[in-house]
Amino acid sequence: YILTHPRTEYLTTIEQNPDVINVFFKLNPDGYAKHKIIFGNGIDYLIATEETFDFIFLDFYSLIDEDTLPEIALAVRLAKLKLNKEGKIVAWFDPFTPEEFALSFFSLFEED
């Protein structure tokens, strides 16, 4: 979907599941010229890259709870440092997340 947007210059995907990458290339044997897929950990990538982005989508966790919130919070802090001036962060949210964790999760995205 993101690649169909006329203003999208390129898409960088950081994926830690090799099966996801393999399925992508099976479905798209030629890949996409505007789509770079990197096998790795998104947090490590955010720490190492000097690139900045207009849009960062976080989707590396399967639920939101006391165990995953610290890592999500770290990813959000790092992502904020890598955004262009008008950049946006979006993150996957499980609608069945208990309210106490949902409130903490959404507070991560408030403006500083």
SVG drawing of the C-alpha trace seen along z (x, -y; Angstrom):
<svg xmlns="http://www.w3.org/2000/svg" viewBox="-10 -20 35 39">
<polyline fill="none" stroke="black" stroke-width="0.4" points="0.0,0.0 2.7,-2.5 4.5,-2.0 1.3,-3.0 1.3,-6.5 2.6,-8.9 4.8,-10.8 6.6,-7.6 10.2,-7.8 11.2,-4.5 10.3,-2.1 12.8,-0.5 11.5,2.6 13.5,4.0 12.3,7.6 13.6,10.1 11.5,13.1 13.2,14.7 9.9,16.5 8.3,13.1 11.2,12.0 11.1,15.3 7.3,15.0 7.7,11.4 10.3,12.5 8.2,15.5 5.3,13.2 7.4,10.5 10.4,12.3 11.7,9.0 11.2,7.2 10.5,3.5 13.1,0.8 11.7,-1.5 11.6,1.2 14.7,2.1 14.3,5.1 16.8,5.6 17.0,8.7 17.6,7.5 16.2,6.0 14.4,2.6 15.8,1.2 19.4,2.1 18.7,0.5 17.4,-2.7 20.5,-2.9 22.9,-2.4 21.3,-4.3 22.0,-7.9 18.9,-8.0 15.8,-10.0 12.3,-9.1 8.9,-10.7 7.1,-7.7 8.0,-4.9 5.6,-2.0 6.4,0.2 5.1,3.8 7.6,6.1 5.5,7.3 2.5,9.6 0.9,8.1 1.2,5.1 1.9,5.8 4.4,5.3 7.0,7.3 6.8,5.7 6.1,2.0 9.7,1.2 11.0,2.4 8.1,0.6 9.0,-2.6 12.6,-2.3 11.7,-1.8 9.4,-4.9 12.1,-7.0 14.6,-6.0 12.1,-6.4 11.4,-10.0 15.1,-10.8 15.0,-9.5 11.9,-11.4 12.1,-14.2 10.5,-17.5 6.9,-16.6 7.4,-12.8 4.9,-10.4 5.2,-7.2 2.4,-4.7 2.4,-1.4 0.3,1.7 -2.2,1.8 -4.0,4.9 -7.6,3.8 -7.7,6.5 -4.9,4.8 -5.9,4.2 -6.7,0.6 -3.8,0.1 -1.3,1.1 -3.3,-0.7 -3.0,-4.0 0.8,-3.6 1.1,-2.6 -0.7,-5.6 1.2,-8.0 4.4,-7.0 3.2,-8.8 2.3,-12.1 4.3,-15.1 7.3,-15.9"/>
</svg>
